[in-house]
């Protein structure tokens, strides 16, 4: 079994790397919320920062950012953390631009509405801007990026998108 280097950093909280197998493929995880609280979390600079932590019955907690907290509020139809307990959510990953780079981040989605797998060709054809095309391309695997048909489509779309 392989160990992602980020698993060595802060083992108390779930990260996108925890949803990844030995081949780098991520698998969504359905979890049940057991609680939400403010907690002092190691900030990576020798100090701590007060963060919102959402706990689950099935696995480690996540440090929840505003995006994930809003998603949980929407899924549970309540802004009150006490009402979130017992609700099932799905944890997935998404490529996000942050801190001057693109990173995998945990995202909360409704269990019944988990995004279906969309083929890369369809994802690329759905792009309306060069920025969207770039984000789709960054999310592809190395094998997909080496695909001749996808490369040709990317070059064609680069000339037609603004």
N, C-alpha and C positions, 0 to 999 in steps of 0.2 A: 504494500500500500504506500502511495506517495503522500508527502506532506507539503501542502502549500505553505510558503514561507510566512504568510500573514497569519497562519494559525498559531504561530509562535509569539505573536505580539501581545494580544490581549485575549486570552482564552476564555474570559468570562462571558463574552458576548458573541452572538452569531454575526458572521460577515458573509458577503457574497461567495467567498472562497469555500465556506462550509457547505454550500449547495453544489459544489463542483466535484466530479469524480476524478479518478487518476488520469483521465484523458482530457481534462479541462472542460468537459460537457456539464452544464448545469441542469439540475432537476428541481422543479418546483416542489415546495413542501407545504402541505396543509397543516395548520396548527390551530390550537384552541387558546384563546387569551385567558390567562389566569390572573393577571393584574397589571397595573400601570402605576409607576411612581417616579418621583424625581430622585436621582441618585448621583453621587459624586463618582465620576468616571475618570480614569487616568487619561491625561490629554496628550501623552507622547512626548511631553517636554519636561517631565519631572514633576508636574503639578496635577491638579484635578480640575474638572469642570462639571458643574451641575447639568445633568442631561435627563431627558425623559426616557425611561426604560420600560419596555413592554415585555412582560414575561409570558411564557407558554407552558402548557402541560407536557408537550412532547419533546422540547429541546431547550437550548439556551435562550436567553433573552436577546432582544435587539435594542440598540441605542437608536431611538426613533427620531428622525428629522421631521421637519414641518410637513414635507410631502407625504410621508408615511402616516403621520398623525391625522392629516386631513383625509387620507384614504380610509383609515379606520373609522373616523367619524362618519364618513359617508356610508360605509358598509354597514355600520351598526345603527345608523340613523339617530345617533346621539352624540352630543359634545361632551357628555359626562363619562369619565373613565370608569366609574362604578358600573355603568350599563354595558361596558365592553366585555366584561367577564363572561366567559362561556361562548362567546361568538367565535366561529371558525373563519379564518382568513387564509389566504394563500400567499406564501413568500416566493418571489421570483427574483430574477436579476435583470438589470437594464444597463446599457452603456449610457453613462452620463458624462458631461463635460464639467470638470471641477478642478480647481487648483491648477489651471493651465494645462490640463491633460484629460484624457478620456479614461474613465474608470468603470469597473463593474460595481453596481450598487444594488443593495437589497431594496425591493419595492413590494408594497402590499397591494394585492388585488383581491377582488371578491372570488370566492371559491367557484361559484357557478358561472362567473364571467371571465375566468382566466383566459388570457389571450391565446387564441389558437395559433399553432405553428403556421407561419406564412412562409412560403417558399421565397428564397432570396430574389429570384427573378420578379416575382409579383411585388415584393417589397420595393425593389428598385423602380419598377414601372409605376408604383403608386406615389413616387416622390414628385413634389411640385416645385422644389427649389434645389439648388446645388448643396445647400446646407443639409437638407434632408437626405440627399443622396450620399453625402459624406458620412453622416451618422449611420446609415444603413451599411455602407461599405466597412466602416470601422467595426461594426458588430458581426461581420462575417468571419468564419474560420479561415485559417491559412489555406486549407484545401479548397474552400469556396472561392477565395481570392485568386487562386491559381487556375480556376475554371475559365477556359477560353471564351465560352458563350457569355459568361457574366462579365468578363473584361470587355468584350465587344459592346455589350449593352451599356456598361458604365461609360465608355468613351462616346457612344452615341448620345446618351442622356446628358453628358457634360456639355455637348454642343447645343442642345435644345433647351436645357433648363437655365433659368436666370438666377 
